[in-house]
Amino acid sequence: MPWLTAREERVWRLFTAVLFLLPDEVEAQLQRDAGLTHFGYGVLSALSEAPARAMRMTDLASMARGSQSRLSHQVASLERRGWVRRERAAEDGRGSVAVLTDAGYAKVAAIAPGHVAAVRSAVFDALSPRQLDELEGICTALLRSEIREDPGDDPASGRQALVGHRGHLEDDTDSSQACPQNEDIRTSAETQADEDLTAGLARISDARSAVDFTELQLIDRARAQGQTWEQIASALGMPDRRQAQTRFRRLRERWPEYVPMSAASR
């Protein structure tokens, strides 16, 4: 296997910087303004778009691109805040259904415009229309077919993870009036939700989440094998140990249910 050329190495470093920095930027906005992780927001968003604002836990885990255990932990946290409640499935009495409360719906309606603005600032404002077309082609080429095409999945199912908020503000006049200054942001987001590019970027967000979790596991494994933070920082292309430690801490916060294999990582 040949080594990367100088140009390939340069492009790879730029690409990994995008993968690391842009999600952190968007997540920072959610944490700062709403006290939510990106996954937690995705759960609320999915429920807000579901019929009767309710969904079986198994279906919700699939929609939010998370494991059953991770979803259960997240829903428990949202229950404590009064935004979600769990009920037994009415049709067969088997399994649990997550229901978005009125307070939870109001929360989504309030934070969706800020989230859309953060995504627009992080991605779309920096690109020309031509660059958007190029980005769509690049993303489509990079994603493997098994990631792009999820059998039995609606093509729009991943959109809520990024900017697909079509159900949040259309059905409730009072909610839309609660943030009239964001009407232009909401309208633009609803339009983009119908575009293939948005769906493609949402799928990238889903795939990137899987990559981030793998990174969490690899860093933890490296610590368990006795590697130093300096070695890990070098492997990640970071200038010093503190950046590597900060990255690991943020990944741990994103998956609080993850149990490190190394005592050094705790």
C-alpha positions as a Markdown table, in Angstrom:
| # | Residue | x | y | z |
|---|---|---|---|---|
| 1 | Met | 0.0 | 0.0 | 0.0 |
| 2 | Pro | 1.6 | 3.3 | -1.1 |
| 3 | Trp | 2.0 | 6.2 | 1.4 |
| 4 | Leu | -0.2 | 9.2 | 0.9 |
| 5 | Thr | 1.2 | 11.9 | -1.4 |
| 6 | Ala | 1.9 | 15.3 | 0.1 |
| 7 | Arg | -1.3 | 16.6 | -1.5 |
| 8 | Glu | -3.3 | 13.7 | -0.3 |
| 9 | Glu | -2.0 | 14.2 | 3.2 |
| 10 | Arg | -2.8 | 17.9 | 3.1 |
| 11 | Val | -6.4 | 17.2 | 1.9 |
| 12 | Trp | -6.9 | 14.5 | 4.5 |
| 13 | Arg | -5.8 | 16.7 | 7.3 |
| 14 | Leu | -8.2 | 19.4 | 6.1 |
| 15 | Phe | -11.0 | 16.9 | 5.8 |
| 16 | Thr | -10.5 | 15.5 | 9.3 |
| 17 | Ala | -10.4 | 19.1 | 10.7 |
| 18 | Val | -13.8 | 19.6 | 9.2 |
| 19 | Leu | -15.1 | 16.3 | 10.7 |
| 20 | Phe | -13.8 | 17.3 | 14.2 |
| 21 | Leu | -14.4 | 21.1 | 14.3 |
| 22 | Leu | -17.8 | 21.6 | 12.7 |
| 23 | Pro | -19.7 | 19.0 | 14.8 |
| 24 | Asp | -18.1 | 20.5 | 17.9 |
| 25 | Glu | -19.2 | 24.0 | 16.8 |
| 26 | Val | -22.8 | 22.9 | 16.3 |
| 27 | Glu | -22.9 | 20.9 | 19.5 |
| 28 | Ala | -21.5 | 23.8 | 21.4 |
| 29 | Gln | -24.4 | 25.9 | 20.4 |
| 30 | Leu | -26.9 | 23.3 | 21.5 |
| 31 | Gln | -25.1 | 22.8 | 24.8 |
| 32 | Arg | -24.8 | 26.6 | 25.4 |
| 33 | Asp | -28.4 | 27.6 | 24.4 |
| 34 | Ala | -30.4 | 24.5 | 25.3 |
| 35 | Gly | -28.3 | 22.3 | 27.5 |
| 36 | Leu | -28.6 | 19.4 | 25.0 |
| 37 | Thr | -26.3 | 17.1 | 23.1 |
| 38 | His | -26.8 | 16.7 | 19.4 |
| 39 | Phe | -28.2 | 13.3 | 20.0 |
| 40 | Gly | -30.7 | 14.6 | 22.6 |
| 41 | Tyr | -31.8 | 17.3 | 20.2 |
| 42 | Gly | -32.3 | 14.6 | 17.5 |
| 43 | Val | -34.5 | 12.6 | 19.8 |
| 44 | Leu | -36.8 | 15.6 | 20.5 |
| 45 | Ser | -36.8 | 16.6 | 16.9 |
| 46 | Ala | -37.8 | 13.1 | 15.7 |
| 47 | Leu | -40.6 | 13.0 | 18.2 |
| 48 | Ser | -41.9 | 16.4 | 17.2 |
| 49 | Glu | -42.3 | 15.2 | 13.6 |
| 50 | Ala | -43.9 | 11.8 | 14.5 |
| 51 | Pro | -47.7 | 11.3 | 14.4 |
| 52 | Ala | -49.2 | 12.3 | 17.7 |
| 53 | Arg | -45.6 | 13.2 | 18.7 |
| 54 | Ala | -45.1 | 9.6 | 19.8 |
| 55 | Met | -42.9 | 6.8 | 18.7 |
| 56 | Arg | -41.9 | 3.3 | 19.8 |
| 57 | Met | -38.6 | 3.3 | 21.5 |
| 58 | Thr | -37.2 | 0.8 | 19.0 |
| 59 | Asp | -38.3 | 3.0 | 16.1 |
| 60 | Leu | -37.0 | 6.1 | 17.8 |
| 61 | Ala | -33.5 | 4.5 | 18.3 |
| 62 | Ser | -33.4 | 3.8 | 14.6 |
| 63 | Met | -34.5 | 7.3 | 13.7 |
| 64 | Ala | -32.1 | 9.0 | 16.0 |
| 65 | Arg | -29.2 | 6.6 | 14.9 |
| 66 | Gly | -28.5 | 5.4 | 18.4 |
| 67 | Ser | -28.4 | 2.1 | 20.3 |
| 68 | Gln | -31.3 | 1.0 | 22.5 |
| 69 | Ser | -29.2 | 1.5 | 25.7 |
| 70 | Arg | -28.1 | 5.0 | 24.6 |
| 71 | Leu | -31.6 | 6.0 | 23.7 |
| 72 | Ser | -33.0 | 4.7 | 27.0 |
| 73 | His | -30.4 | 6.7 | 28.9 |
| 74 | Gln | -31.2 | 9.8 | 26.9 |
| 75 | Val | -35.0 | 9.5 | 27.2 |
| 76 | Ala | -34.6 | 9.1 | 31.0 |
| 77 | Ser | -32.7 | 12.4 | 31.1 |
| 78 | Leu | -35.4 | 14.1 | 29.0 |
| 79 | Glu | -38.1 | 12.6 | 31.2 |
| 80 | Arg | -36.5 | 14.3 | 34.2 |
| 81 | Arg | -36.8 | 17.6 | 32.5 |
| 82 | Gly | -40.4 | 17.1 | 31.7 |
| 83 | Trp | -39.9 | 17.0 | 27.9 |
| 84 | Val | -40.7 | 13.4 | 27.3 |
| 85 | Arg | -42.8 | 10.7 | 29.0 |
| 86 | Arg | -42.8 | 6.9 | 28.4 |
| 87 | Glu | -46.0 | 4.9 | 28.0 |
| 88 | Arg | -46.9 | 1.3 | 27.2 |
| 89 | Ala | -47.7 | 0.7 | 23.6 |
| 90 | Ala | -51.5 | 1.0 | 23.3 |
| 91 | Glu | -52.0 | -1.3 | 20.3 |
| 92 | Asp | -50.5 | -4.4 | 21.8 |
| 93 | Gly | -49.3 | -3.5 | 25.4 |
| 94 | Arg | -45.8 | -4.6 | 24.5 |
| 95 | Gly | -42.9 | -2.3 | 24.4 |
| 96 | Ser | -42.6 | 1.3 | 25.3 |
| 97 | Val | -43.6 | 4.5 | 23.5 |
| 98 | Ala | -41.8 | 7.8 | 24.0 |
| 99 | Val | -44.2 | 10.8 | 23.9 |
| 100 | Leu | -43.1 | 14.4 | 23.5 |
| 101 | Thr | -44.9 | 16.5 | 26.1 |
| 102 | Asp | -46.2 | 20.0 | 25.4 |
| 103 | Ala | -43.2 | 21.4 | 27.3 |
| 104 | Gly | -40.9 | 19.3 | 25.1 |
| 105 | Tyr | -42.6 | 20.5 | 21.9 |
| 106 | Ala | -42.2 | 24.1 | 23.1 |
| 107 | Lys | -38.5 | 23.4 | 23.8 |
| 108 | Val | -37.9 | 22.1 | 20.2 |
| 109 | Ala | -39.8 | 25.1 | 18.7 |
| 110 | Ala | -37.7 | 27.5 | 20.8 |
| 111 | Ile | -34.3 | 26.0 | 20.0 |
| 112 | Ala | -34.8 | 24.9 | 16.4 |
| 113 | Pro | -34.1 | 28.3 | 14.9 |
| 114 | Gly | -30.8 | 28.7 | 16.8 |
| 115 | His | -29.7 | 25.2 | 15.7 |
| 116 | Val | -30.5 | 26.0 | 12.1 |
| 117 | Ala | -28.6 | 29.3 | 12.4 |
| 118 | Ala | -25.6 | 27.4 | 13.8 |
| 119 | Val | -25.7 | 24.8 | 11.0 |
| 120 | Arg | -26.0 | 27.6 | 8.4 |
| 121 | Ser | -23.1 | 29.5 | 9.9 |
| 122 | Ala | -20.9 | 26.4 | 10.1 |
| 123 | Val | -21.6 | 25.1 | 6.6 |
| 124 | Phe | -23.8 | 27.0 | 4.2 |
| 125 | Asp | -22.7 | 30.6 | 4.7 |
| 126 | Ala | -19.2 | 29.6 | 3.7 |
| 127 | Leu | -20.2 | 28.1 | 0.4 |
| 128 | Ser | -21.3 | 29.4 | -3.0 |
| 129 | Pro | -24.1 | 27.7 | -4.9 |
| 130 | Arg | -21.5 | 26.1 | -7.1 |
| 131 | Gln | -19.6 | 24.8 | -4.1 |
| 132 | Leu | -22.9 | 23.4 | -2.7 |
| 133 | Asp | -23.3 | 21.4 | -5.8 |
| 134 | Glu | -19.7 | 20.2 | -5.6 |
| 135 | Leu | -20.1 | 19.3 | -1.9 |
| 136 | Glu | -23.1 | 17.2 | -2.7 |
| 137 | Gly | -21.2 | 15.3 | -5.4 |
| 138 | Ile | -18.2 | 14.8 | -3.1 |
| 139 | Cys | -20.3 | 13.6 | -0.2 |
| 140 | Thr | -22.3 | 11.2 | -2.4 |
| 141 | Ala | -19.0 | 9.8 | -3.8 |
| 142 | Leu | -17.5 | 9.4 | -0.3 |
| 143 | Leu | -20.4 | 7.7 | 1.4 |
| 144 | Arg | -20.5 | 3.9 | 0.9 |
| 145 | Ser | -23.7 | 2.5 | -0.6 |
| 146 | Glu | -24.7 | 0.8 | 2.7 |
| 147 | Ile | -24.6 | 4.1 | 4.5 |
| 148 | Arg | -26.4 | 6.0 | 1.7 |
| 149 | Glu | -29.1 | 3.4 | 1.3 |
| 150 | Asp | -30.7 | 2.2 | 4.5 |
| 151 | Pro | -33.2 | -0.5 | 3.5 |
| 152 | Gly | -36.7 | 0.2 | 4.7 |
| 153 | Asp | -35.7 | 3.7 | 5.7 |
| 154 | Asp | -37.5 | 6.7 | 4.4 |
| 155 | Pro | -35.2 | 8.9 | 2.4 |
| 156 | Ala | -35.9 | 11.9 | 4.7 |
| 157 | Ser | -35.6 | 10.0 | 7.9 |
| 158 | Gly | -32.2 | 11.3 | 8.8 |
| 159 | Arg | -33.0 | 14.9 | 8.1 |
| 160 | Gln | -34.0 | 15.9 | 11.6 |
| 161 | Ala | -30.5 | 15.3 | 12.8 |
| 162 | Leu | -29.3 | 18.4 | 10.9 |
| 163 | Val | -31.9 | 20.9 | 9.7 |
| 164 | Gly | -35.1 | 19.1 | 8.9 |
| 165 | His | -37.6 | 20.8 | 11.1 |
| 166 | Arg | -40.7 | 20.7 | 8.9 |
| 167 | Gly | -43.0 | 19.5 | 11.6 |
| 168 | His | -41.9 | 21.8 | 14.4 |
| 169 | Leu | -43.4 | 25.1 | 13.6 |
| 170 | Glu | -46.0 | 24.4 | 10.9 |
| 171 | Asp | -48.7 | 22.8 | 13.0 |
| 172 | Asp | -48.8 | 25.2 | 15.9 |
| 173 | Thr | -49.5 | 28.9 | 15.3 |
| 174 | Asp | -48.6 | 29.9 | 18.8 |
| 175 | Ser | -45.2 | 28.2 | 18.7 |
| 176 | Ser | -44.3 | 30.0 | 15.4 |
| 177 | Gln | -45.4 | 33.3 | 16.9 |
| 178 | Ala | -43.1 | 32.7 | 19.9 |
| 179 | Cys | -40.0 | 33.4 | 17.7 |
| 180 | Pro | -41.2 | 35.7 | 14.8 |
| 181 | Gln | -37.7 | 37.2 | 14.4 |
| 182 | Asn | -36.5 | 33.8 | 13.2 |
| 183 | Glu | -39.2 | 33.4 | 10.5 |
| 184 | Asp | -36.7 | 33.9 | 7.7 |
| 185 | Ile | -34.5 | 31.2 | 9.2 |
| 186 | Arg | -37.4 | 28.8 | 9.7 |
| 187 | Thr | -38.7 | 29.3 | 6.1 |
| 188 | Ser | -35.2 | 28.8 | 4.6 |
| 189 | Ala | -34.7 | 25.6 | 6.7 |
| 190 | Glu | -38.1 | 24.2 | 5.6 |
| 191 | Thr | -37.1 | 24.8 | 2.0 |
| 192 | Gln | -33.7 | 23.1 | 2.4 |
| 193 | Ala | -35.4 | 20.1 | 4.1 |
| 194 | Asp | -36.8 | 19.3 | 0.7 |
| 195 | Glu | -33.5 | 19.3 | -1.1 |
| 196 | Asp | -31.4 | 16.3 | -1.8 |
| 197 | Leu | -28.3 | 18.1 | -0.5 |
| 198 | Thr | -29.8 | 18.5 | 3.0 |
| 199 | Ala | -30.7 | 14.8 | 3.1 |
| 200 | Gly | -27.2 | 13.9 | 2.0 |
| 201 | Leu | -25.6 | 16.1 | 4.6 |
| 202 | Ala | -27.9 | 14.6 | 7.3 |
| 203 | Arg | -26.7 | 11.2 | 6.3 |
| 204 | Ile | -23.1 | 12.4 | 6.6 |
| 205 | Ser | -24.0 | 13.7 | 10.1 |
| 206 | Asp | -25.3 | 10.2 | 11.0 |
| 207 | Ala | -22.2 | 8.5 | 9.5 |
| 208 | Arg | -19.9 | 11.0 | 11.3 |
| 209 | Ser | -21.5 | 10.1 | 14.6 |
| 210 | Ala | -20.5 | 6.5 | 14.1 |
| 211 | Val | -17.0 | 7.6 | 13.3 |
| 212 | Asp | -16.8 | 9.7 | 16.4 |
| 213 | Phe | -17.9 | 6.8 | 18.6 |
| 214 | Thr | -15.2 | 4.6 | 17.0 |
| 215 | Glu | -12.7 | 7.4 | 17.8 |
| 216 | Leu | -13.9 | 7.3 | 21.4 |
| 217 | Gln | -13.3 | 3.6 | 21.6 |
| 218 | Leu | -9.9 | 3.8 | 19.9 |
| 219 | Ile | -8.6 | 6.5 | 22.2 |
| 220 | Asp | -9.8 | 4.5 | 25.2 |
| 221 | Arg | -8.1 | 1.4 | 23.9 |
| 222 | Ala | -4.9 | 3.3 | 23.3 |
| 223 | Arg | -4.9 | 4.4 | 26.9 |
| 224 | Ala | -5.7 | 0.9 | 28.1 |
| 225 | Gln | -2.6 | -0.3 | 26.1 |
| 226 | Gly | -0.4 | 2.3 | 27.9 |
| 227 | Gln | -0.1 | 4.9 | 25.2 |
| 228 | Thr | 0.5 | 8.5 | 26.5 |
| 229 | Trp | -1.6 | 11.5 | 25.7 |
| 230 | Glu | 1.3 | 12.9 | 23.7 |
| 231 | Gln | 1.3 | 9.7 | 21.5 |
| 232 | Ile | -2.5 | 9.9 | 21.0 |
| 233 | Ala | -2.3 | 13.6 | 20.2 |
| 234 | Ser | 0.3 | 12.9 | 17.5 |
| 235 | Ala | -1.9 | 10.1 | 16.0 |
| 236 | Leu | -4.9 | 12.5 | 15.9 |
| 237 | Gly | -2.8 | 15.2 | 14.3 |
| 238 | Met | -3.2 | 17.5 | 17.3 |
| 239 | Pro | -0.4 | 19.8 | 18.5 |
| 240 | Asp | -0.5 | 18.9 | 22.2 |
| 241 | Arg | -1.9 | 16.5 | 24.8 |
| 242 | Arg | -4.4 | 18.9 | 26.1 |
| 243 | Gln | -6.3 | 19.0 | 22.8 |
| 244 | Ala | -6.4 | 15.2 | 22.7 |
| 245 | Gln | -7.7 | 15.1 | 26.3 |
| 246 | Thr | -10.3 | 17.8 | 25.5 |
| 247 | Arg | -11.4 | 15.8 | 22.5 |
| 248 | Phe | -11.8 | 12.6 | 24.5 |
| 249 | Arg | -13.7 | 14.5 | 27.3 |
| 250 | Arg | -16.1 | 15.8 | 24.7 |
| 251 | Leu | -16.7 | 12.4 | 23.3 |
| 252 | Arg | -17.3 | 11.0 | 26.8 |
| 253 | Glu | -19.8 | 13.7 | 27.4 |
| 254 | Arg | -21.6 | 12.8 | 24.2 |
| 255 | Trp | -21.9 | 9.2 | 25.2 |
| 256 | Pro | -22.2 | 9.3 | 29.0 |
| 257 | Glu | -23.2 | 5.7 | 29.2 |
| 258 | Tyr | -19.9 | 4.5 | 27.7 |
| 259 | Val | -17.8 | 2.7 | 30.3 |
| 260 | Pro | -14.0 | 3.1 | 29.6 |
| 261 | Met | -12.0 | -0.1 | 29.6 |
| 262 | Ser | -9.0 | 1.8 | 31.0 |
| 263 | Ala | -8.9 | 3.2 | 34.5 |
| 264 | Ala | -6.6 | 5.9 | 33.1 |
| 265 | Ser | -9.4 | 7.2 | 31.0 |
| 266 | Arg | -11.9 | 7.7 | 33.8 |
